[in-house]
Amino acid sequence: MSLRGVSKSFTLGDNTIHALRDVELAVVRGEIAAVTGPSGSGKSTLLNLCGLLDTADHGELLFGGEPLPAADDVRRTALRRQTIGFVFQSFNLVPVMNAYDNVEFPLYLLGIDAAERQRRVHDALRRVGLEGKEKHRPDQLSGGQRQRVAIARAIVKRPQLVIADEPTANLDAVTAAQIVSLMRELAHEHGTTFLVATHDDRMMRHCDRALRLNDGILMEGERRVH
Ligand SMILES: Nc1ncnc2c1ncn2[C@@H]1O[C@H](COP(=O)(O)OP(=O)(O)OP(=O)(O)O)[C@@H](O)[C@H]1O
């Protein structure tokens, strides 16, 4: 995915807020990029654009090398469902559904048949180390286990890109480190790209590079070699 000269503003009464200003960005297959910056600097706005949840006012977004026009709602929604996974700080699991059903849900939306769903859900839960927890509801799991379910749900459709908003903020140090190394393994094994908004130094240390936002202006950090 690339952004070329992307800007986004919000109008509140008489005020115009420039949330992103002329952003240039290319995310590379299999990398983990941290999006950092003070509160209000534009991190969520950038994640929403890259996650195809919102559109830019100016500039161009390229997906798989192809421009994705802001007006093409149908294609944007289809691409989002098929190729992008989301992980949130507060996990956003469905409380009345067990781990298995939470992870299976996106595959229903994609119309994948029952046998393939079952294979993929077991595979994703095994991948995040939650075999045997299929029947547990979120309130019967620890914070780290809930975030693992959320990661399994994000990767079960084999997305090219995972957008993660403060994924380790609610986790203790040991669990946060496990979640980061899990993301690293997935990036390495499947070429999944992770775009992670974070204030968490523990997370940042393990990212390939930091994208720093300040007042809507993006500064790209050096790419690190792991
Ligand atoms: N829907 C909206 N309407 C009006 N202003 C908005 C809207 N969304 C974001 N903004 C403004 O755009 C700017 C960037 O917001 P954004 O949420 O992207 O920042 P952030 O870096 O994610 O902040 P935080 O770390 O506090 O979550 C802020 O000034 C915010 O108030």
The ligand as an SDF file (V2000), in Angstrom:
LIG
                    3D

 31 33  0  0  0  0  0  0  0  0999 V2000
  -14.2900   12.8570   13.0850 N   0  0  0  0  0  0  0  0  0  0  0  0
  -13.5720   13.9100   13.4530 C   0  0  0  0  0  0  0  0  0  0  0  0
  -14.1330   15.1550   13.5200 N   0  0  0  0  0  0  0  0  0  0  0  0
  -13.4170   16.2310   13.8690 C   0  0  0  0  0  0  0  0  0  0  0  0
  -12.1050   16.1990   14.1800 N   0  0  0  0  0  0  0  0  0  0  0  0
  -11.4950   15.0050   14.1450 C   0  0  0  0  0  0  0  0  0  0  0  0
  -12.1840   13.8060   13.7930 C   0  0  0  0  0  0  0  0  0  0  0  0
  -11.3100   12.7740   13.8460 N   0  0  0  0  0  0  0  0  0  0  0  0
  -10.1360   13.2930   14.2250 C   0  0  0  0  0  0  0  0  0  0  0  0
  -10.2310   14.6320   14.4050 N   0  0  0  0  0  0  0  0  0  0  0  0
   -9.1460   15.5520   14.7840 C   0  0  0  0  0  0  0  0  0  0  0  0
   -8.0330   15.2960   13.9330 O   0  0  0  0  0  0  0  0  0  0  0  0
   -6.8120   15.3380   14.6800 C   0  0  0  0  0  0  0  0  0  0  0  0
   -6.1100   13.9930   14.5740 C   0  0  0  0  0  0  0  0  0  0  0  0
   -6.8740   13.0350   15.2970 O   0  0  0  0  0  0  0  0  0  0  0  0
   -6.4490   11.4930   15.4450 P   0  0  0  0  0  0  0  0  0  0  0  0
   -7.5540   10.8060   16.1580 O   0  0  0  0  0  0  0  0  0  0  0  0
   -6.0390   10.9770   14.1190 O   0  0  0  0  0  0  0  0  0  0  0  0
   -5.1520   11.6270   16.4030 O   0  0  0  0  0  0  0  0  0  0  0  0
   -4.3630   10.4920   17.1850 P   0  0  0  0  0  0  0  0  0  0  0  0
   -2.9100   10.7680   16.9330 O   0  0  0  0  0  0  0  0  0  0  0  0
   -4.8760    9.1490   16.8260 O   0  0  0  0  0  0  0  0  0  0  0  0
   -4.7210   10.8190   18.6960 O   0  0  0  0  0  0  0  0  0  0  0  0
   -4.7880    9.8420   20.0030 P   0  0  0  0  0  0  0  0  0  0  0  0
   -3.3830    9.3700   20.2550 O   0  0  0  0  0  0  0  0  0  0  0  0
   -5.2690   10.7750   21.0750 O   0  0  0  0  0  0  0  0  0  0  0  0
   -5.7560    8.7520   19.6800 O   0  0  0  0  0  0  0  0  0  0  0  0
   -7.1870   15.7200   16.1000 C   0  0  0  0  0  0  0  0  0  0  0  0
   -7.0180   17.1190   16.2540 O   0  0  0  0  0  0  0  0  0  0  0  0
   -8.6510   15.3280   16.2020 C   0  0  0  0  0  0  0  0  0  0  0  0
   -9.3240   16.1450   17.1240 O   0  0  0  0  0  0  0  0  0  0  0  0
  1  2  1  0
  2  3  1  0
  2  7  2  0
  3  4  2  0
  4  5  1  0
  5  6  2  0
  6  7  1  0
  6 10  1  0
  7  8  1  0
  8  9  2  0
  9 10  1  0
 10 11  1  0
 11 12  1  0
 11 30  1  0
 12 13  1  0
 13 14  1  0
 13 28  1  0
 14 15  1  0
 15 16  1  0
 16 17  2  0
 16 18  1  0
 16 19  1  0
 19 20  1  0
 20 21  2  0
 20 22  1  0
 20 23  1  0
 23 24  1  0
 24 25  2  0
 24 26  1  0
 24 27  1  0
 28 29  1  0
 28 30  1  0
 30 31  1  0
M  END
$$$$
